[in-house]
Amino acid sequence: MYSMKKVFVLILILMFGFMFSVSAEEAGIEISVFIPESLYLHGEGTVAYSSGLSTSFSFGDFIEIPIGFDYCKLHGLMVEGVTSAGAAAAVSKPWFMADSFLPYAKLQLNLPIGPLTISVFGGGAVNWNATLTPLTGFVAQDIASAGEYAGLIDFTYQNSFGFGWLAGASIGLNIEPVTISIFGEYRDVSAPLMLSASYLTGPVSGLTTSGTLDGSNAFLILRGISAGIGGSFAF
């Protein structure tokens, strides 16, 4: 995981490096919805609305480098890599919600067809959660045995920067100097969580069995599908 993070950081550095050799050719704004993996795989979490700003650097008609960031209040952050009693914890619900900022840099390939442009893109992303709030009720539901209940005694974690990738496609209509586009995108970003917890489980009459969660190798997962509309102005 850490070697992949270094690759993503390197990609971001190289892409941002182009900013010093070319001039920005357009600025844009976008609004979108984000569907977290927890919702379409497990039926938990909610659709989130995001907004973002970007600029773009072009190299001819076919290659473009968009750079920008999105903001989203996410209710659907899963966790991977947690163990309990030596076995992987069965996480099926979102354990966290966050105010998430996602800076990114992409390599975009364009195919102009008259006033339309069909594009595919991919790149690296960094995630910073300005706030990170545990959903302890969902945590308790995931760690409770069938027919029993669970209560957390303590729950600690680390809010870290995340790294990952994104890829997607778009179609845009150009009415100079404005371009309106619709897009779809898949995001997969993870951050070290350093989670630990102790808990009690048992029937409703009494929580009598103790246990611990080991999340020293756990990751917070921002993964899902984003779809939206954007507008840009060329100058």
C-alpha positions, -999 to +999 in steps of 0.1 A: +000+000+000+028+025+009+046+018-024+015+026-043+010+058-023+045+069-034+036+063-070+005+084-066+024+112-050+050+111-077+022+113-104+007+143-086+041+161-084+048+155-121+014+167-131+016+198-110+050+204-124+035+211-158+019+243-143+053+259-144+058+253-181+024+261-196-003+287-190-038+278-178-063+278-206-096+274-188-112+275-154-142+255-143-167+246-117-187+214-112-214+199-091-219+162-087-233+134-066-212+107-050-225+072-044-203+055-018-195+018-021-212+012+012-245+022-003-246+002-036-229-029-020-244-030+015-274-006+014-258+017+041-247+053+039-262+081+018-257+098-015-235+129-010-234+161-030-201+176-039-188+207-056-154+216-070-132+240-088-106+232-115-083+246-141-069+229-171-037+229-192-039+217-228-012+203-251-028+204-285-064+193-292-061+158-278-042+160-245-053+179-214-043+180-177-071+191-154-061+200-118-085+209-091-103+198-059-137+186-048-155+191-014-180+166-002-197+157+031-195+120+031-216+096+050-203+062+038-167+057+046-159+021+051-129+006+069-107-023+058-080-042+077-095-045+112-092-077+131-109-091+162-096-122+180-072-128+151-099-128+124-109-101+100-138-081+113-169-083+090-173-046+082-205-041+062-215-006+073-199+028+071-179+035+103-171+072+096-185+104+081-163+133+070-160+167+055-137+156+027-115+177+004-101+158-026-073+176-046-065+158-079-045+159-111-056+139-142-043+131-176-072+135-200-074+124-237-099+142-259-117+133-291-133+164-307-163+157-329-176+191-341-189+210-311-188+178-290-158+164-272-156+129-258-130+124-231-115+097-210-093+105-180-074+091-150-051+103-124-041+106-088-059+121-058-051+132-022-078+131+005-079+154+035-108+151+060-113+184+077-135+165+102-138+128+107-166+115+129-170+079+139-205+063+135-202+042+167-237+027+163-227+011+130-194-001+145-213-018+173-237-035+148-208-049+128-190-064+158-220-078+176-226-115+172-259-126+156-288-120+179-266-101+204-257-065+211-224-046+215-211-016+233-179+003+227-157+010+257-132+031+239-126+039+202-095+057+190-082+064+155-059+087+135-071+112+109-045+109+082-040+120+046-053+095+020-039+087-014-055+070-044-067+072-079-097+081-100-108+074-136-138+082-158-152+097-189-171+128-200-189+143-230-188+181-235-206+206-256-185+236-266-201+270-273-170+292-271-158+304-248-180+281-226-180+243-224-207+223-206-200+187-198-214+157-181-192+131-165-189+099-146-160+089-124-148+061-101-127+069-071-106+047-049-087+065-021-074+051+013-058+065+044-040+049+073-064+048+103-044+034+132-077+023+149-081+005+182-111-003+204-124-025+232-160-035+235-185-057+253-210-080+237-239-102+248-277-105+250-299-076+257-300-087+294-263-080+298-231-073+279-207-098+295-182-108+268-152-085+262-132-081+230-108-058+212-104-045+177-069-043+162-068-017+134-031-010+134-031-019+097-065-005+090-074+019+062-102+044+058-118+038+024-132+065+002-145+044-027-174+049-050-190+065-081-193+102-088-215+117-116-222+153-123-222+183-146-195+209-150-189+242-168-156+258-179-146+291-194-117+294-218-094+324-218 
